[in-house]
Amino acid sequence: MKNTVLDILRKLADGFLAGMMISLGGAVFLACNNPDTPYSKYIGALLFSMALLCICMRGYALYTGKIGLVLEKHTKDDISLLLLCLLGNLLATVAFGYLIGFVFPNLKETAISLCGETGKLGQGYGFGFLRAVLCGILVFISIDIYRNNKSALGIVLCIPAFILSGYEHSIADMFYFACSGIASGEAFLYLMLIVLGNSVGALIIPALQLIKPKKP
């Protein structure tokens, strides 16, 4: 029982640390998201990629990075790790989102503009889901390149690509909504759809690879 509790706490901690990294990257992106200096968003997108790079290098558990591996490894322990890392991601992004929104009111205002009716919630659930699918594909590619090629190039290219394209990343969105202070049933449903969309997107390439003929 003791080992089980410790294992759960370790998995939660790894998820929390990943969520913390995403929150710090999201805060940088908000700080660079200035309409008066349009090119600053490119800097913000590039710096955000450092969050995923830290997660991969330290072995933290990010849901959007782990879900693409579920077809490869899907034991009971693997599924529990996936759910615990998602919970850890959520706890961290909510905690740091409210903290950063409180400490930096200007970032909170930016987050409100990003998430509100003129932003994420205004685009509609369908568009949000499809953008999340596209994001999931790019996140999987970045993680797959890092795992198999020991290269950070996929992260440095794919992460800014999904941010600048307007795709939706569920863990980052959890941070943005917490930072904005927007808490509603509509926001919760939106985030759940983004989680689902990221999951679908991250599984497309692994699923196709399963049916690809093996080399003789």
N, C-alpha and C positions, 0 to 999 in steps of 0.2 A: 504493500500500500504506500509506504514511504517513497519508494522509487517511482511509483506511478505519479504521485503528487509532484515530486521533483521534476519528472519528465514533462508534465503538463506546464509547470511553471517555467521550465526552460524554453518550451515551445512558445508559450505566451511572451516570454521575454524577447525571443528572437523576432517575433511578429511585432512587438512593441518597438524594438529598436529600428526595424525596417520602416514602420510608420513614422517614427521620429525623423529618420533621414528624409523621407518624402515630404514631411511637414517643413523641414528646414529648406529643402529645395523649392517647395511651393512658396515659402515666404520670400525667397530671393526672386522668384518669377513675378510675384505680386509687386515687389519693390521696383522691378524693371518694367512693369507693364504701365508705362506712362504715355498717354496719347500725344503729349507735347513733344516727345522724343521717340518717334515710331521705331527707330532702329534699336532701341534699348531692349525690345522684346526678343530680339535675336540673341542678345547677350544673356537674357534671363532664361531662354530655352536651353542654351548651351550649358549654363551653370546648373540648371535643374538636372541635367544628365549626370552630374557628379553624385547626386543622391543615389541613383541606381548603381553607379560604379562602386561607391562605398558599400552598398548592400551586398553586391556580388563578392567584393574582395574580403569582406568580413564574414560572409556566410549567413547574413540575416535572412529572415523568412518573409518575403513579400508575396502576397497572394497572387498578384498578376504575373509574377515570375514563376510561381510553383504550379499553378493550375495547368499550364501547358505540358507538365510532366506526368499528369495523372493517368494518361493512357500507357505510359511506360512503366509506371509504378503505381498500383492502385490497391494495395493491401489496406486492411483496417487501420493500421498505424499511419499509412500515408494519407488517408482521408482525414483522420483525426488531426494530423499535423496541418493539413490544409485549412480546416475549420478553425483551429486554434491560432494559426498565423493571421487569418482574416480578422478574428476577434482582437488579436494584439494590434494589428494595423489600425482597426477602428478606434480602439482605446487611445492609442498614441495620437492619431490625427485629430480626434475630438479634443483631447487635453491640450495639445500644442496649438490647435486652431483657436480655441478660446483664449489661450494665454497670449498668443501673438496678436490676436484681434484686440485684446485689452491693452497690451503694452504699446502697440502701434496702431492708433486709430485711423491713420491714413491708409494702412494696408487693409483694415476692416472695410473702409469705404470702397476700396478697389475690389475686394472680394464680394461685396454686396452688388456692385455693378456687374461683376463677372457671373454671379450665380442667380441673380434675380430675374424678374419677368422680362427684362431686356437682354438677358444673357442665357444661361443654361436652361432655366425653367421655361423660358419663352420659346425655345426652339422646338419643343414638343417631344413626347416620349419616343416616338418612332425614329426621329432623326438622332436623338441622343443615343438610342440603342445601336443604330447602324454606325455611328461615329465611334462607339465603344468597341464594336467588332473590329473595326479597322485599327484601332489602338492596340487591341489584343494581339493582332497579327504582328505588328511592329515590335511590341514588347517581347513576344516569343522569339522573334528573329534575333533581337539584341541579346537575350539570355542564351540562346542556342549557340550563337557565335562565341560568346564568352566561354561557355562550357566546353565546346568542342575545339575551338581554335586558340583558346587562351589569349584572346584579343579583346581590348576595350573598344575597338573601332565600331562594332555594331551598336554599342551603347551610345557612344558620342555622336553617331549619325542618326540612329533610329529614334532616340528619345526627342531631340530637337525637332525631328521630322514630324512626329505625331503631335507635338505641342503646336508648332507653327501651322500645321494643317487643320487645327481645330478639333482633333479627335479627343475622345473622352477617356480619361484614366480614373477608375473608380476610387483608388486610394487617395490620389491627389484631390479628387472632387470632395471626398470626405473632409479633407483639411480645409478646402476653400469654403465649403458650406459652414463648417464649424467656425472658421475665422469670420465669416459674414454674420454669424448669429442667426441665420435663417434656419428655423427648426419647425417643420410642418409635415403633415402627412404627404403632401405633394413632393416635398424634398426627399423624404424617406423612400417613396416609391420610385422617384427618379434615380436615386443612388442604387437601389436594388436592381433596376434595369441596366444600369451601367456596369454593375458587377457581373450580371448575366451576359451582357454584350462582350465584356472583356474576356469572360470565360469561353464563350463561343469562338471568338476570334483567335484566342491562344490555342485552341484545339484543332483548328482547321488544318494547319500544316502537319501536325503529328498524325491526325486521322488519315490524311492523304498518303503519308509515308507508310502507314500500315498496309495499305492496299497496293502500294507500288511493288511491281515484281522485283524479287531479289536477284542480285547479280549472280550469274552462274559461277 
